Amino acid sequence: MSQNVSAVIVTFNRLALLKEVIESLQTQDTKLSHIIVVDNNSKSDTQEYLTSLGNQIEYVRLPENIGGAGGFNKGVRYFMEHTTDDFVWLMDDDTVVHPDTLTELLKFADKQDQFGFLSSDVRWTDGHRALMNQPAPMNRLKVIPEDQVEPVQLQNATFVSLLMKREVVKKIGLPITEFFIWGDDIEYTERAGRVATGYFVPSAKVTHKMAENVGSSLLNDNENRTPRYFYSYRNKRYYAKKRDFYRRNRALLRMWAEYFQIKFSNTERKQEKLDIFKKGFEAGKTFNPIIEFADDLKEK
């Protein structure tokens, strides 16, 4: 199997972390064909740094911030329309890959020719699993232990070291820009999973340098982030509609459980949080974005 790989990083005003991420990609044991950096209209310091790298990277600067979802849409489109590489490797700008991460992903890809996506074992800075990126096995009642050795089939995964084949992208299209933030990766990997099974590859480890090792929670998140949860609930309701009967209704029940948890809690700004939930949940009923497809440079 050919092993030409493009990495796609989406960044927004996190220059110190971005530098570390790019360095970790440049020092991979398995050399990358392209490093594509999608800049969501960051400040001038990020622009100056990325411009200074010259032909070390492919620099895609956007005229406005269209969110992580829009950034990944543009990055995957660039991969399809400007390279002929066989794989795209997606990550946020705080995803520091280990020297052998890509080698381990490709090693599994050689053994398992048919797959929808491959996901890394994402750890926080203390070495424990990143709570934001817990792997989602087919049986969600099970938890994949931190000392897992064998690969595991997954329902979905996040854009924190995610490897996909060009042929899968061609079949399923691009991430949905309209998601803006939250859930674009879950929806995209579930879309890929309907083409072929996705896998968790525990030997391919990365470090997710989040400020804190916490999951997202409207109940406990800070005041500045509360409005963002509109996108979370709208997008969750959209991709829940694409699931089978059992998983769709389980997702809806889980969302309502979060609503009542907030309702009967002592959380601050309770009514604001309940209103955000209801607004996002209701918007998800009619939210039906068009899935875009990219031209394939390999066919030209």
C-alpha positions in Angstrom: 0.0 0.0 0.0 1.2 3.5 -0.9 1.9 5.6 2.2 1.7 9.2 0.9 0.1 11.3 3.7 -1.1 14.9 4.0 -1.5 16.3 7.6 -4.2 18.9 8.1 -4.0 21.3 11.1 -6.7 23.8 11.8 -5.5 26.8 13.9 -6.9 29.9 15.5 -4.7 32.2 17.7 -2.7 29.5 19.5 0.8 30.2 18.1 2.9 28.6 20.8 1.0 25.3 20.6 0.9 25.5 16.8 4.7 25.7 16.6 5.0 22.6 18.8 2.5 20.7 16.6 4.2 21.6 13.4 7.6 20.6 14.8 6.2 17.2 15.9 4.9 16.6 12.4 8.2 17.6 10.8 10.1 15.0 13.0 7.8 12.0 12.3 9.6 8.7 11.8 7.5 8.4 8.6 7.9 11.5 6.5 4.8 13.4 5.5 4.2 14.4 1.9 2.4 17.6 2.9 1.6 19.6 6.0 -1.5 21.7 5.3 -2.2 24.5 7.9 -5.7 26.1 7.7 -5.6 29.4 9.5 -9.0 30.6 10.7 -7.9 34.3 10.3 -5.6 34.4 13.3 -3.8 37.5 14.4 -0.7 38.8 12.5 1.8 36.8 14.7 0.4 33.5 13.5 0.3 34.7 9.9 3.9 36.0 10.0 5.1 32.7 11.5 3.3 30.5 9.0 4.4 32.7 6.1 8.0 32.4 7.3 7.9 28.6 6.9 7.8 29.0 3.1 7.5 25.7 1.3 7.8 23.6 4.5 4.0 23.8 4.7 0.9 24.5 2.6 -0.6 27.6 4.1 -4.3 28.2 3.7 -5.3 31.5 5.3 -9.1 32.1 5.5 -10.6 35.6 5.3 -12.7 35.0 8.4 -13.0 32.6 11.2 -15.5 29.9 10.1 -14.9 27.7 13.1 -13.2 24.4 13.4 -15.7 22.7 11.2 -15.2 25.1 8.4 -11.5 24.9 8.8 -11.5 21.1 8.4 -13.9 21.4 5.5 -11.3 23.7 3.7 -8.4 21.5 4.8 -9.9 18.3 3.4 -10.9 20.1 0.2 -7.3 21.3 -0.2 -6.0 17.8 0.3 -8.4 16.4 -2.4 -7.9 19.3 -4.9 -4.2 20.1 -4.5 -2.5 16.8 -3.6 -2.6 13.2 -4.9 -1.8 11.7 -1.4 -3.5 8.5 -0.3 -4.3 9.5 3.2 -5.3 12.7 5.1 -4.4 13.0 8.8 -6.6 15.5 10.7 -5.8 17.3 13.9 -6.4 20.4 16.0 -3.6 22.9 16.8 -3.0 21.5 20.2 -2.5 17.9 19.1 1.2 17.0 19.6 2.0 13.8 17.8 4.7 11.3 18.9 7.6 10.4 16.6 6.0 7.0 15.7 2.3 8.0 15.6 2.0 8.0 11.8 4.1 4.9 11.5 1.8 3.0 13.9 -1.4 4.2 12.1 0.0 3.2 8.7 1.2 -0.1 10.1 -2.4 -0.9 11.0 -3.6 0.4 7.7 -1.4 -2.1 5.9 -3.0 -5.0 7.9 -6.6 -3.7 7.7 -7.1 -2.5 4.1 -10.8 -1.7 4.5 -11.5 1.0 7.1 -13.6 4.2 7.4 -11.1 6.0 9.7 -8.3 5.3 12.2 -8.2 7.1 15.5 -5.2 7.5 17.9 -5.0 6.9 21.6 -5.3 10.5 22.8 -3.6 11.3 26.2 -3.5 14.5 28.2 -0.2 16.0 29.4 -0.1 13.7 32.5 -0.2 10.6 30.4 -3.8 9.7 31.2 -6.5 9.5 28.5 -7.9 12.9 27.4 -11.5 13.0 28.6 -12.6 15.1 25.6 -11.4 12.3 23.3 -12.5 9.1 25.0 -12.8 6.3 22.3 -16.4 5.2 21.5 -16.5 1.4 21.0 -19.4 -0.2 19.2 -20.8 -1.2 22.6 -21.0 2.1 24.5 -21.6 0.3 27.8 -17.9 -0.7 27.7 -14.9 1.5 28.4 -11.7 0.9 26.6 -9.0 0.6 29.3 -5.9 2.8 29.2 -3.7 -0.3 28.9 -5.5 -1.5 25.8 -3.2 -3.2 23.3 -5.3 -4.5 20.5 -7.2 -2.3 18.1 -11.0 -1.8 18.7 -13.9 -1.0 16.4 -15.3 2.4 16.9 -18.6 4.2 16.4 -17.0 7.6 15.9 -13.9 9.6 16.8 -12.6 13.2 17.1 -10.3 15.3 14.9 -7.4 14.8 17.2 -5.2 12.6 15.1 -7.6 11.0 12.7 -6.4 9.1 9.5 -8.7 8.7 6.5 -8.2 7.3 3.0 -8.6 9.4 0.0 -11.2 7.0 -1.4 -13.4 7.3 1.7 -13.3 11.1 1.5 -14.3 10.8 -2.2 -17.3 8.7 -1.3 -18.6 10.7 1.8 -17.7 14.3 1.0 -16.3 16.9 3.3 -16.9 17.9 6.9 -19.9 20.2 7.3 -18.9 23.9 7.6 -22.3 24.9 9.0 -21.6 22.9 12.2 -19.1 25.7 13.1 -18.0 24.0 16.3 -18.8 20.8 18.1 -19.8 17.5 16.6 -18.4 18.0 13.1 -15.9 15.2 13.8 -18.5 12.9 15.3 -20.8 13.3 12.3 -18.0 13.0 9.8 -16.6 9.8 11.3 -20.0 8.2 11.6 -20.6 9.1 7.9 -17.3 7.3 7.2 -18.3 4.4 9.4 -21.2 3.7 7.2 -18.7 3.1 4.3 -16.4 0.9 6.4 -15.6 0.2 10.0 -13.5 2.8 12.0 -10.8 1.6 14.4 -9.1 2.8 17.6 -5.3 2.2 17.2 -3.8 2.2 20.8 -0.2 2.0 19.6 -0.6 5.4 17.8 -0.5 7.8 20.8 -0.7 11.6 20.7 -0.8 14.3 23.4 -3.8 16.6 23.5 -2.5 19.8 25.2 -5.8 21.1 26.5 -5.6 23.6 29.4 -7.5 21.1 31.6 -8.4 17.5 31.2 -12.1 17.9 31.3 -15.0 17.0 29.1 -17.5 19.6 27.8 -20.5 20.2 30.0 -23.1 23.0 29.8 -23.8 22.4 33.5 -20.3 23.4 34.6 -18.7 25.4 31.9 -17.8 29.0 32.3 -19.9 32.0 31.3 -18.0 32.9 28.2 -18.5 29.4 26.7 -22.1 29.0 27.5 -23.5 30.4 24.2 -21.4 27.9 22.2 -23.6 25.1 23.5 -26.2 26.1 21.0 -24.1 24.5 18.3 -23.5 21.4 20.5 -27.2 20.6 20.9 -28.2 21.6 17.4 -25.5 19.5 15.8 -26.1 16.5 18.1 -29.8 16.5 17.1 -28.8 16.6 13.4 -26.4 13.7 13.5 -28.6 11.7 15.9 -31.3 11.7 13.1 -28.8 9.8 10.9 -28.4 6.9 13.3 -30.5 3.7 13.6 -33.6 3.7 15.8 -31.9 2.5 19.0 -28.9 4.9 18.9 -31.0 7.8 17.7 -33.4 7.6 20.7 -30.6 6.9 23.1 -28.9 10.1 22.0 -32.1 12.1 22.4 -32.7 10.7 25.9 -29.1 11.5 26.8 -29.7 15.1 25.8 -32.9 15.4 27.7 -31.1 13.9 30.7 -28.6 16.7 30.5 -31.5 19.2 30.4 -33.1 17.9 33.5 -29.8 17.7 35.3 -29.4 21.4 34.7 -33.0 22.1 35.6 -32.7 20.5 39.1 -29.2 21.6 39.9 -27.9 24.6 41.8 -25.8 25.8 38.8 -25.3 29.5 38.2 -27.2 31.1 35.3 -29.6 28.2 35.2 -32.2 29.8 33.0 -29.7 31.0 30.5 -28.3 27.4 30.2 -31.8 25.9 29.8 -32.7 28.5 27.1 -29.5 27.7 25.2 -30.3 24.0 25.3 -33.9 24.5 24.1 -32.8 26.9 21.3 -30.1 24.5 20.0 -32.3 21.4 20.4 -35.2 23.1 18.5 -32.9 24.3 15.8 -31.6 20.8 15.2 -35.1 19.7 14.2 -34.9 21.6 10.9 -31.1 21.9 10.5 -30.2 20.1 7.3 -27.0 21.3 5.8 -25.8 20.3 2.3 -22.8 17.9 2.2 -20.2 19.2 -0.1 -17.9 17.2 -2.3 -14.4 18.1 -3.6 -12.9 17.5 -7.0 -10.3 14.8 -7.0 -6.9 15.9 -8.4 -6.0 12.3 -9.0 -8.7 12.1 -11.7 -7.5 15.1 -13.6 
